Amino acid sequence: MTEAQIKLKRTESVLLELIPQALSAMNDKRLHELDIIEVVCSRGKSDAKVYINPHEFTEQEKRDYLKLLRKARPIVETHCLKDQGWYRCPKFTFEFDEQLAKSKSIDELFKKIAQEKKEEE
């Protein structure tokens, strides 16, 4: 790992701690229950994608949460700036992490294929 990659990972891990702190300090109780899974910064650290655990939220709830997070983004960024004393903070983009659901569906497909092969034999 290069020094730049190490710095990037360090920034991501700091943000992974700071973003939930900032959300828990807000007045809207709905934002307190969100689980931040991962933060991925761009190479220049100007942008960061924040992945949220989708739990069992409906599509409407997800849209509502994303709307709330878009409004709260400047407050979260300001919190990170003040806490770390940074000159600049990455611009956050919030997304629900759908990888777990995709991997579950792929696992189900493999199980179906295995079951069909057993039935054919």
C-alpha positions in Angstrom: 0.0 0.0 0.0 1.3 3.4 -0.9 1.4 6.3 1.5 -1.5 8.0 -0.4 -3.6 4.9 -0.1 -2.9 4.8 3.6 -3.9 8.4 4.1 -7.1 7.8 2.1 -8.0 4.8 4.3 -7.3 6.8 7.4 -9.6 9.6 6.2 -12.3 7.0 5.4 -12.1 5.4 8.9 -12.2 8.8 10.6 -15.3 9.7 8.5 -16.9 6.4 9.4 -16.7 7.4 13.1 -17.6 11.1 12.6 -20.7 10.8 10.4 -22.7 8.7 12.9 -21.7 11.2 15.6 -23.0 14.1 13.5 -26.2 12.3 12.7 -26.9 11.4 16.3 -26.4 15.1 17.3 -29.3 16.2 15.1 -32.8 16.8 16.3 -34.5 14.4 13.8 -34.7 11.1 15.7 -35.1 9.2 12.4 -31.5 9.9 11.5 -30.3 8.4 14.8 -31.3 4.9 13.7 -29.2 4.8 10.5 -26.2 2.5 10.3 -23.3 3.7 8.3 -21.6 0.7 6.8 -18.8 2.2 4.8 -17.3 5.5 3.5 -15.4 5.5 0.2 -13.5 8.7 -0.6 -12.4 9.6 -4.1 -8.7 9.7 -4.7 -8.5 13.5 -4.2 -10.8 13.3 -1.2 -13.1 15.9 -2.7 -16.1 13.5 -2.8 -17.1 10.6 -0.5 -19.9 8.0 -0.9 -21.5 7.1 2.4 -23.1 3.7 2.3 -26.0 3.0 4.7 -27.4 -0.3 5.8 -30.8 -0.7 4.1 -32.3 -2.9 7.0 -35.8 -3.7 5.8 -36.8 -0.2 4.7 -39.4 0.1 2.0 -38.5 2.1 -1.2 -40.6 5.0 0.0 -38.7 5.1 3.4 -35.4 4.9 1.6 -36.4 7.9 -0.6 -37.5 9.8 2.5 -34.2 9.1 4.3 -32.1 10.1 1.3 -34.1 13.4 1.2 -33.4 14.0 4.9 -29.7 13.2 4.4 -29.4 15.6 1.5 -30.7 18.4 3.7 -28.5 17.3 6.6 -25.3 17.0 4.4 -24.0 20.6 5.1 -24.4 20.1 8.8 -22.6 16.8 8.8 -19.7 18.2 6.7 -19.4 21.2 9.1 -19.3 18.8 12.0 -16.4 16.8 10.4 -14.5 20.0 9.5 -14.8 21.4 13.1 -13.9 18.1 14.8 -10.8 17.4 12.7 -9.7 20.9 12.0 -9.6 20.2 8.3 -9.4 23.0 5.7 -11.8 21.0 3.4 -14.3 18.2 3.9 -15.3 15.8 1.2 -18.8 16.4 -0.3 -20.9 13.5 0.9 -23.2 11.4 -1.3 -25.5 9.1 0.7 -26.6 5.8 -0.8 -28.2 2.6 0.6 -25.8 -0.4 0.2 -27.6 -3.0 -1.9 -24.7 -5.4 -2.2 -26.0 -7.6 0.6 -29.3 -8.0 -1.1 -27.6 -8.7 -4.4 -25.3 -11.3 -2.9 -28.3 -13.0 -1.2 -30.1 -13.2 -4.6 -27.0 -14.7 -6.2 -26.8 -17.3 -3.4 -30.4 -18.1 -4.0 -29.8 -18.6 -7.7 -26.9 -21.0 -6.9 -29.1 -23.0 -4.5 -31.8 -23.2 -7.2 -29.2 -24.4 -9.8 -27.9 -27.0 -7.4 -31.4 -28.2 -6.6 -32.2 -28.5 -10.3 -29.1 -30.5 -10.9 -30.0 -32.9 -8.1 -33.5 -33.3 -9.5 -32.1 -34.1 -12.9 -29.9 -36.9 -11.5 
